[in-house]
Amino acid sequence: MKLARDTLFILRAPFEDAALDGTWFCTSCATMEGALLANPHWATHIEVKRMPFPRPRHEMIALIGEENQSMPALVLADSSKPPEGAKQFEGVYYLDEPKPITRYLAATYGGAGPHP
């Protein structure tokens, strides 16, 4: 599957976890939501996919493998120049931590990045 744009996968909040009693949100995904609020122009450059909690997450599996379904994950459309620290699955590069994701987005699309 070839992506037209960088694609950010984040968990849709709130969600229920069948293994735990309660309603939850993912703190790393909430960080990404905050970064998107601070940089609304990113949404014109990237695809943002808010995914349901239950696995399997087939769309992610098709791109970066079954073992890489955790979110947030930014899957890069152009794998010819992966950023430092990017992970790779079958020729597709991705970032899976909030700070590297937001650093990449700020450097690539402009706007505010994470404070060091």
N, C-alpha and C positions, 0 to 999 in steps of 0.2 A: 504494500500500500504506500503510495507516494503522497506526501502532504503538499498542499499548495502554499500553506503558511505555517510558521511555527505554531504549535498547538499546546496550550496549557490545560492539563487535566487537574481538576480540583474536586474534592468531595462537596456535594450539595449539602448544605446545612439547613436545619438540623436533620439528624438521622437517628434511627433506632438500630441498636446492635442486639441481635437475638441472643448472644452469649452474655450480655450484661443488661441489667434492668436500668432503664433510663433513656433520656434523650441527650444526644451528644453533638459536639462539633469537633472538627480536627483543628488543632491549634496552628499547625503549619499552613493549612488551607486558609484559615482565617487571616493569617499574615499575608497570604497572597491576595485575598479579597481586599485587604487594606491597601496593599501596594497598587492594586487596580483602581481603587478609589482615588489615590494620590496621583495616578497617571492615567486618566481616562482615555487619553489618545492611544495607549497600547492596544486597546480593544479594536482599533481600526487597522492595526497591523498584524495582530495574532488572532488565532481562533481560541476561544475560551470554552472549555467543555466542563460543565458541572455534572459530575457523575453520581449515580446512586451508590450507597455504601456496599451492598452485597457483592460478593465475588461469585463467579468470575466476571472480569471486566473485559469482555471480548475485544472491544476496540483497542484497548491498550495492549492486550496480548498480541494482536495482529501486528502492532508497531514495534513493541520493545520486549516482548516475551512474557510468558506466564509468571516468571519469578519477579517481574518488575511492575506489579500492579499497584504499588503504593503511591499515594499522592501527597503533595503535589508532584507533578512531573511535567516538564516542558520538553516536548519532542521537537527537534529541530528539522525544519523542512530542507535546509541546505546542509548536507553533511560534508561539504568540501572544506570548510574552515571551522572545525569544532572549537569551542572555547576551552580554555584550560580547565581541567577537572571534569569535563563531560564524560559520561559513560557511553558505552557503545553496545548495541545489539544488532548483529547481522548487518552492519554498515549504516545503521541509524543511530545518531547521537542524541543524547538527552541529558537533562539536568534534573536532579530530584531532591534538592534542598532549597529552602526559600532564599537564602542569601545569594548563592550562585545564580539562581534563576533571576532574581531581581537585578543583580549586577549586570547580567547578560542583557536583560530587557532594556535597562537604562542606557547601556553602552550602544546597543543596536538601534533602539527606537527613540532615545532621548528621554529626558525627564529625571525624576528623583530616584536615586538608588538607595540602598541600605546604608545607614551610618556605620562606619567601621567599628 
